[in-house]
Amino acid sequence: MTRTLAELAQALGGTLEGDPSRVVVRVRAPEDAGPEDVAVLLDRRTAAVPSSAGALVVAKGAAVAPPGPALVRVENPRRAFVALLGLFHPPRPRAAGVAPGAFVSPSAEVDPTASIAAGATVEAGARVGARVEVHAGAYVGEDVTLGEDTVVLPNATLYAKTLVGRRVRIHAGAVIGSDGFGYERDASGAQQKVPQVGRVVIEDDVEIGANAAIDRATLEETRIGAGTKIDNLVQVGHNTRIGAHCCLVGQAGVSGSVTLGDFVVVAGQAGIADHATIGRGVVVGAQCGVPGDLDQGVWLGTPAIPATTARRVFPAVARLPETTKRVRELEERCARLEERLARLLEARESR
């Protein structure tokens, strides 16, 4: 796909310094780009990066030493980078209809503009909206609803009654609506399964990464708020409610009955204990262990402590062996001094 620099500048809402008729064919990193490529310098302050690119997208205030590539100046290079990738890599349209080799229950409702790939399964009572894509090997269970423009990628599994909004993207191997982890011990101590009869609700514009797992609720619903992004290998427990525009990073674990406010970030390998409430905009750092409620701010460590405190605590922890040795030496010195003092006092009293 080719674009002129005039087209790029118009699409990005930027100003062009260079030949408007020059053609570029792809987006590449600045250090790898050639004369037919466009690259983006993400640092807003400077564009002092050697590049052989045909054009550079830079911030409006960035200093660029001439001579050099043509420039497209924009307000926000990071947003421009996203837009460029969309321009040069538009989604490939899929043929509408049910492919041979797919199974679609006669009682399922499939919009004629939807695409059901070979090997996909759509069970009884499911409702598949306009322009939805269900890829090979994906399983859409009984009474599942898929909103408009949602994409279910290969081998993803949606258990019965899952409700998915519009423009949701569910990546390969994700499991939505599996049973919550609920057991009660009987009189003998054996664990008896608590039936999980609720559902999962995924609101609009959510993305769920590969091999993520979101458990159905015991009674009502596990809910993922609009615009939330869930990375690969994330676990969300039953009855949990995640607010809008949250971000859960790879291998994070959220236990059952947790509430996350809007705009919460849970970084990689962090864990949140059951029934905790995390306030709006809280950031839970990587490998953080959260045993209870957090109201605001950035939290690090296990158990979680405010980041401002953690930045003092962690260096002190790293020096613990040295500190312990020093304390032991001081204790020994104090003991010797106490012995000397005791002997001196004893000698003075004996005079």
C-alpha positions in Angstrom: 0.0 0.0 0.0 1.4 3.4 -1.0 0.7 6.8 0.4 1.9 10.3 -0.6 3.3 12.6 2.0 0.4 14.9 1.3 -2.1 12.1 2.1 -0.2 11.3 5.3 -0.1 14.9 6.5 -3.8 15.2 5.9 -4.6 11.9 7.6 -2.5 12.8 10.6 -3.7 16.4 10.9 0.0 17.5 10.6 2.0 20.0 8.6 4.4 18.8 5.9 7.9 20.0 5.3 9.0 18.3 2.1 7.7 17.1 -1.3 4.0 16.4 -1.1 4.1 14.0 -4.0 6.7 11.7 -2.5 5.5 8.2 -2.0 6.1 5.9 1.1 5.0 2.3 1.2 5.4 1.2 4.9 6.0 2.2 8.5 9.3 1.2 10.0 11.5 2.0 13.0 13.7 5.1 12.5 16.9 3.0 12.6 15.7 0.5 10.0 13.8 2.8 7.7 14.8 3.4 4.0 13.9 5.9 1.4 10.4 4.4 0.8 9.5 4.2 4.5 8.0 6.6 7.0 9.1 6.5 10.6 7.9 8.1 13.8 10.1 9.7 16.4 8.1 9.2 19.6 10.2 11.6 21.7 8.3 14.9 21.6 11.4 17.0 22.4 13.9 16.1 19.9 14.3 14.4 16.5 18.1 14.1 16.6 18.0 10.4 15.5 20.0 9.4 12.4 17.6 7.9 9.9 17.5 7.1 6.2 13.7 7.2 6.1 11.8 8.9 3.3 9.8 10.8 5.9 9.8 11.3 9.6 6.7 12.1 11.8 7.9 14.3 14.6 6.4 16.6 17.3 5.7 20.1 16.2 8.3 21.5 18.5 11.0 18.9 17.8 14.4 20.3 16.7 15.6 18.7 13.5 19.0 19.5 12.0 18.8 19.9 8.2 19.3 18.4 5.7 17.3 15.3 6.4 14.1 13.4 5.5 10.8 15.1 4.8 9.0 15.9 8.0 5.4 15.6 9.1 4.9 17.6 12.2 2.1 16.6 14.5 0.8 17.4 18.0 1.2 13.9 19.4 3.7 11.5 17.7 2.4 8.5 19.7 -1.1 8.9 18.5 0.2 9.5 15.0 2.0 6.2 15.2 -1.2 4.4 16.0 -3.0 6.2 13.1 -0.1 5.3 10.7 -0.3 1.6 11.6 -4.0 1.7 10.8 -3.4 3.4 7.5 -0.8 0.9 6.3 -2.3 -2.2 7.9 -6.1 -1.9 7.6 -8.1 -4.9 8.8 -8.6 -7.5 6.2 -12.3 -8.0 5.5 -13.7 -11.5 5.9 -16.4 -13.0 3.7 -19.8 -12.8 5.3 -21.7 -16.0 5.9 -21.2 -19.4 7.4 -18.3 -21.3 5.9 -18.5 -25.0 5.1 -17.3 -27.0 8.1 -18.8 -24.6 10.7 -21.6 -25.7 13.0 -24.3 -23.3 13.6 -27.4 -24.4 15.5 -30.7 -23.9 13.7 -31.9 -21.9 16.7 -29.0 -19.5 16.7 -29.5 -16.1 15.3 -26.6 -15.0 13.0 -26.7 -11.7 11.2 -26.1 -12.2 7.5 -23.1 -9.8 7.6 -21.3 -12.0 10.2 -18.5 -14.4 9.3 -18.4 -17.9 10.9 -15.2 -19.7 9.9 -14.8 -23.4 9.2 -14.4 -25.3 12.5 -16.3 -22.7 14.6 -19.3 -23.7 16.7 -22.3 -21.6 17.5 -24.7 -23.3 19.8 -28.5 -23.0 20.3 -29.9 -19.7 21.3 -26.7 -17.7 20.5 -27.1 -14.3 18.9 -24.4 -13.1 16.6 -24.5 -9.5 15.6 -23.7 -7.5 12.5 -20.1 -7.9 11.1 -19.1 -10.2 13.9 -16.2 -12.6 13.2 -16.0 -16.0 14.8 -12.7 -17.6 13.7 -11.7 -21.3 13.3 -12.1 -23.5 16.3 -13.9 -20.8 18.4 -16.8 -22.0 20.5 -19.8 -19.8 21.1 -22.0 -21.5 23.7 -25.7 -21.6 24.3 -27.5 -18.2 24.7 -24.3 -16.3 24.1 -24.7 -12.8 22.7 -22.0 -11.2 20.5 -22.5 -7.5 19.8 -21.7 -5.7 16.5 -18.2 -5.8 15.1 -16.9 -8.2 17.8 -14.1 -10.6 16.8 -13.7 -14.0 18.5 -10.3 -15.3 17.4 -9.3 -19.0 16.9 -10.0 -21.5 19.7 -11.5 -18.9 22.1 -14.3 -20.4 24.2 -17.4 -18.5 25.4 -19.5 -20.5 27.8 -23.3 -20.4 28.0 -25.0 -17.1 28.7 -22.0 -14.9 28.2 -23.0 -11.4 27.0 -20.4 -9.6 24.9 -20.9 -6.0 23.7 -19.8 -4.2 20.6 -16.3 -4.0 19.1 -14.9 -6.5 21.6 -11.8 -8.5 20.6 -11.3 -11.9 22.2 -7.9 -13.5 21.4 -7.0 -17.1 20.8 -7.4 -19.5 23.7 -9.3 -17.1 26.0 -11.9 -18.7 28.1 -14.9 -16.6 29.1 -17.5 -17.9 31.5 -15.9 -21.0 33.0 -17.0 -22.0 36.5 -15.9 -19.8 39.3 -13.6 -21.5 41.9 -16.2 -22.1 44.6 -16.2 -25.0 47.0 -17.5 -25.8 50.5 -16.4 -28.6 52.8 -19.0 -31.0 54.0 -19.0 -32.6 57.5 -16.3 -35.0 56.6 -14.0 -32.2 55.2 -14.5 -33.1 51.6 -14.9 -30.2 49.2 -18.2 -29.9 47.5 -18.6 -27.8 44.4 -20.8 -24.7 44.7 -22.8 -24.5 41.4 -21.9 -21.4 39.4 -25.1 -20.3 37.7 -24.3 -16.6 36.9 -22.8 -15.2 33.7 -20.0 -13.0 32.4 -20.9 -9.6 30.9 -18.3 -7.8 28.7 -19.1 -4.3 27.8 -18.2 -2.4 24.6 -14.6 -1.9 23.3 -13.0 -4.5 25.6 -10.0 -6.5 24.5 -9.1 -9.8 26.1 -5.7 -11.3 25.5 -4.7 -14.9 24.6 -5.3 -17.5 27.2 -6.9 -15.1 29.6 -9.7 -16.6 31.8 -12.7 -14.8 33.2 -15.0 -16.9 35.5 -18.8 -16.7 35.5 -20.5 -15.5 38.7 -22.0 -17.7 41.3 -25.4 -16.1 41.0 -25.4 -12.8 39.2 -22.6 -11.6 36.9 -18.9 -11.0 36.5 -18.6 -7.7 34.6 -15.8 -6.2 32.6 -16.3 -2.5 32.0 -16.3 -0.6 28.7 -12.9 0.0 27.2 -11.0 -2.2 29.6 -7.9 -4.1 28.2 -6.9 -7.5 29.6 -3.5 -8.9 28.6 -2.5 -12.5 28.0 -2.7 -15.1 30.8 -4.8 -12.9 33.1 -7.2 -14.5 35.6 -10.4 -12.8 36.7 -12.3 -14.6 39.4 -16.1 -15.0 39.8 -18.3 -12.1 40.9 -15.6 -9.6 40.2 -16.6 -6.2 38.7 -14.0 -4.3 36.7 -14.7 -0.7 35.9 -14.3 1.2 32.6 -10.9 1.7 30.9 -8.9 -0.5 33.3 -5.7 -2.2 32.2 -4.8 -5.7 33.5 -1.3 -6.8 32.4 0.0 -10.3 31.7 -0.2 -12.9 34.5 -2.1 -10.6 36.8 -4.6 -12.4 39.0 -7.8 -10.9 40.4 -9.6 -13.1 42.9 -13.4 -13.5 43.3 -15.7 -10.7 44.4 -13.2 -7.9 43.8 -14.3 -4.5 42.7 -12.0 -2.4 40.5 -12.9 1.3 39.9 -12.5 3.0 36.5 -9.0 3.5 35.1 -7.3 1.1 37.4 -4.0 -0.5 36.3 -3.0 -3.9 37.6 0.6 -4.6 36.4 2.2 -7.9 35.5 2.0 -10.8 38.0 0.2 -8.6 40.6 -2.4 -10.4 42.7 -5.5 -9.1 44.4 -7.1 -11.0 47.3 -10.8 -11.7 47.2 -13.4 -9.1 48.2 -10.9 -6.2 47.9 -12.1 -2.9 46.5 -9.6 -0.9 44.4 -10.4 2.8 44.0 -10.6 4.7 40.7 -7.3 5.4 39.1 -5.2 3.2 41.4 -2.0 1.7 40.0 -1.1 -1.8 41.4 2.6 -2.3 40.5 4.2 -5.4 39.1 4.3 -8.5 41.4 2.4 -6.5 44.0 0.3 -8.5 46.5 -2.9 -6.7 47.6 -4.6 -8.2 50.7 -7.3 -5.6 51.0 -8.8 -2.3 49.9 -6.8 0.4 48.2 -8.3 3.9 48.0 -5.9 5.8 45.8 -2.3 6.2 44.5 0.4 3.9 43.3 1.2 0.7 45.3 4.2 -1.6 45.2 5.4 -4.7 47.0 3.9 -7.5 49.1 1.9 -6.7 51.1 1.2 -3.6 49.0 2.5 -0.3 50.4 2.4 3.2 48.8 5.1 3.7 46.2 6.5 6.7 47.9 7.2 4.5 51.0 8.3 1.5 48.9 11.0 3.6 47.2 12.6 4.1 50.6 11.9 0.6 51.9 13.2 -1.5 48.9 16.8 0.0 48.9 16.9 -0.6 52.7 15.8 -4.2 52.2 18.6 -4.7 49.6 21.1 -3.5 52.2 19.7 -5.8 54.9 22.7 -8.2 55.0 25.1 -5.4 55.4 22.9 -3.6 57.9 22.4 -6.9 59.9 26.2 -7.4 60.0 26.7 -3.8 61.2 24.1 -4.1 63.9 25.7 -7.3 65.1 29.1 -5.5 65.3 27.5 -2.6 67.2 25.8 -5.0 69.6 29.1 -6.7 70.3 30.8 -3.3 70.9 28.0 -2.2 73.2 28.3 -5.5 75.2 32.1 -5.0 75.6 31.6 -1.4 76.7 29.0 -2.4 79.2 31.4 -5.0 80.6 34.1 -2.4 80.9 31.8 0.0 82.5 30.6 -2.6 85.0 34.2 -3.4 85.9 35.0 0.3 86.4 32.0 0.8 88.6 32.8 -2.3 90.6 36.4 -1.1 91.1 35.3 2.4 92.1 32.9 1.0 94.7 35.5 -1.3 96.2 37.9 1.7 97.0 
